[in-house]
Amino acid sequence: KRFISSLTNEFLLTHKAVDGCTKQVAVKPLGVHCFDGGDVTECIGSGADFNLMLKNAEGKLLFCDSLEGDFEFVFVYCTQPTTAVLCNENQQKIIRLNKNELLAISEAKNFKLTLSRSCLVSVIL
């Protein structure tokens, strides 16, 4: 499974599945598209993008300003300066993040994340 998000410009993806079916998808800036990572994929357009590729794991990529639950890993990619408030049952931590910084958190159990701006957040369950 693969997730992709454009960070700058819209681009067009064409997927060709193993069964021969072809599908075209426009990926808009900060939009998230999920597809089979085994598909032959071509891109028209250019720009920066963010990918999450999973094999033998479950996860998701979303653009959001809050998150709550139990996760093996959480990655927060900031497209703008952001303040992150991380909470679990024992503590609260405030982290200031600059544009284009990535915050990685492991073993996020009983976890709550609040962001001052929406960011791309990927989670591995």
C-alpha positions in Angstrom: 0.0 0.0 0.0 1.3 3.5 -0.8 0.1 6.9 0.1 1.2 10.1 -1.7 0.6 13.8 -1.1 1.7 16.7 -3.2 3.4 19.5 -1.1 3.5 22.0 -3.9 1.8 21.5 -7.3 -1.0 19.4 -8.7 0.1 16.4 -10.6 -1.6 13.6 -12.5 -0.9 9.9 -11.7 -1.7 7.1 -14.0 -1.9 3.6 -12.4 -1.8 0.4 -14.4 -2.9 -2.6 -12.3 -1.7 -6.2 -12.8 -5.1 -7.0 -14.4 -4.5 -4.3 -17.0 -7.0 -1.7 -15.7 -5.8 1.9 -16.0 -6.8 4.7 -13.7 -5.9 8.4 -13.7 -6.0 10.5 -10.5 -5.2 14.2 -10.0 -3.4 14.8 -6.8 -3.9 18.3 -5.5 -1.6 20.1 -3.1 -2.0 18.7 0.4 -4.5 16.1 -0.9 -3.8 12.5 -0.1 -4.1 9.6 -2.6 -3.8 5.9 -1.7 -3.0 3.1 -4.2 -1.4 -0.3 -4.6 2.3 0.2 -4.5 2.7 -2.8 -6.9 0.9 -0.9 -9.7 3.0 0.5 -12.5 2.6 4.3 -11.9 3.5 7.3 -14.1 3.4 10.9 -13.2 2.7 14.0 -15.3 3.8 17.2 -13.6 6.4 17.9 -11.0 6.9 19.2 -7.5 7.7 18.1 -4.0 5.7 15.2 -2.6 5.5 13.1 0.6 5.2 9.3 0.4 4.2 6.6 2.9 4.9 3.1 1.7 3.8 0.1 3.7 4.5 -3.6 3.4 3.3 -6.0 6.1 2.1 -3.0 8.1 -1.1 -1.0 8.5 -1.1 2.8 8.5 -2.5 6.0 6.9 -1.5 9.4 5.8 -3.7 12.4 6.5 -3.7 16.2 6.6 -5.0 17.1 10.1 -4.5 19.2 13.2 -5.2 16.5 15.8 -4.8 12.8 16.4 -5.6 10.5 19.2 -5.0 6.7 19.8 -2.4 4.0 20.0 0.3 3.9 17.3 3.6 2.2 16.8 4.9 5.3 15.0 3.7 8.8 14.2 5.4 11.1 11.7 4.4 14.8 11.5 5.6 16.8 8.4 5.1 20.5 8.8 4.3 22.6 5.7 4.3 25.8 7.8 5.8 26.6 11.2 3.7 24.7 13.8 3.5 24.1 17.5 2.8 20.5 18.5 1.4 19.5 21.9 2.0 15.8 22.6 0.2 14.2 25.5 0.1 10.7 27.0 -1.1 9.5 30.4 2.1 10.6 32.1 3.2 13.9 30.5 2.7 16.8 28.1 5.3 18.2 25.8 5.3 21.3 23.6 7.5 21.2 20.5 7.9 24.1 18.0 8.5 22.9 14.5 9.8 24.9 11.5 8.6 24.6 7.9 9.7 21.4 6.2 10.6 19.7 9.6 9.6 16.1 10.4 8.8 15.0 13.9 9.1 11.2 14.5 7.4 9.6 17.6 7.7 5.9 18.5 5.5 3.8 20.8 2.8 6.4 20.9 0.4 4.6 23.3 -2.6 6.4 24.8 -1.4 9.3 22.7 -3.0 12.7 21.8 -1.5 15.2 19.4 -2.7 18.7 18.9 -1.2 21.0 16.2 -1.5 24.8 15.8 -1.8 24.3 12.0 -2.8 21.3 10.0 0.1 19.1 8.9 0.7 15.9 7.1 0.5 13.1 9.6 1.4 9.5 8.9 0.7 6.8 11.4 1.8 3.2 11.6 -0.6 1.1 13.7 
